[in-house]
């Protein structure tokens, strides 16, 4: 449900001919601000393992591409 409908603006408001919120003597309730918890700190070994994994993946892609190119070159020659 939209906040404007809860506060009496829009289709949920009483039929008074205006689109503004009704005048109230008190203020609205305070807004709660939620924040995401901080991510856990990364250890040095975790970062090194991640870098090693990406490097291995890149090396494997290059090796497979080179092997495929060599196969096509030899096959066409």
C-alpha positions as CSV (number, residue, x, y, z in Angstrom):
1,X,0.0,0.0,0.0
2,X,1.3,3.4,-0.9
3,X,2.2,5.8,1.9
4,X,0.1,8.5,0.4
5,X,-3.0,6.3,0.7
6,X,-2.3,5.6,4.4
7,X,-2.0,9.4,5.1
8,X,-5.3,10.3,3.5
9,X,-4.0,11.5,0.1
10,X,-5.2,10.0,-3.2
11,X,-8.0,7.5,-3.7
12,X,-8.1,6.6,0.0
13,X,-8.8,10.1,1.1
14,X,-12.3,11.4,2.0
15,X,-14.1,13.1,-0.8
16,X,-13.5,16.7,-0.1
17,X,-12.5,17.9,-3.6
18,X,-8.9,18.5,-2.8
19,X,-5.8,16.3,-3.3
20,X,-3.9,17.6,-0.3
21,X,-3.6,15.8,3.0
22,X,-6.0,16.9,5.7
23,X,-4.7,19.4,8.2
24,X,-3.6,17.8,11.4
25,X,-2.7,19.3,14.7
26,X,0.2,16.8,15.4
27,X,3.2,15.8,13.3
28,X,3.6,12.5,11.6
29,X,5.4,9.7,13.3
30,X,9.2,9.7,13.0
31,X,10.7,7.8,10.1
32,X,12.8,4.8,10.9
33,X,16.0,4.7,8.9
34,X,17.4,1.2,8.4
35,X,20.9,0.4,7.3
36,X,22.5,-2.7,6.0
37,X,25.0,-4.3,8.4
38,X,28.7,-3.8,7.4
39,X,30.1,-6.7,5.4
40,X,32.5,-9.0,7.2
41,X,36.2,-8.0,6.8
42,X,38.1,-10.0,4.2
43,X,41.2,-11.9,5.2
44,X,44.4,-11.7,3.2
45,X,44.2,-15.4,2.3
46,X,40.7,-15.0,1.0
47,X,41.7,-12.2,-1.3
48,X,44.8,-14.1,-2.5
49,X,42.7,-17.2,-3.2
50,X,40.2,-15.1,-5.2
51,X,43.0,-13.5,-7.3
52,X,44.5,-16.9,-7.9
53,X,41.2,-18.4,-9.0
54,X,40.6,-15.5,-11.5
55,X,44.1,-15.8,-12.8
56,X,43.7,-19.6,-13.3
57,X,40.4,-19.0,-15.2
58,X,42.0,-16.4,-17.5
59,X,45.0,-18.7,-18.1
60,X,42.7,-21.6,-18.9
61,X,40.7,-19.5,-21.4
62,X,43.9,-18.4,-23.1
63,X,45.2,-21.9,-23.2
64,X,42.0,-23.3,-24.7
65,X,41.9,-20.5,-27.3
66,X,45.5,-21.1,-28.2
67,X,45.0,-24.8,-28.5
68,X,41.9,-24.3,-30.7
69,X,43.7,-21.9,-32.9
70,X,46.7,-24.3,-33.3
71,X,44.3,-27.1,-34.1
72,X,42.5,-25.1,-36.8
73,X,45.9,-23.9,-38.2
74,X,47.3,-27.4,-38.4
75,X,44.0,-28.9,-39.7
76,X,43.8,-26.3,-42.5
77,X,47.4,-26.6,-43.5
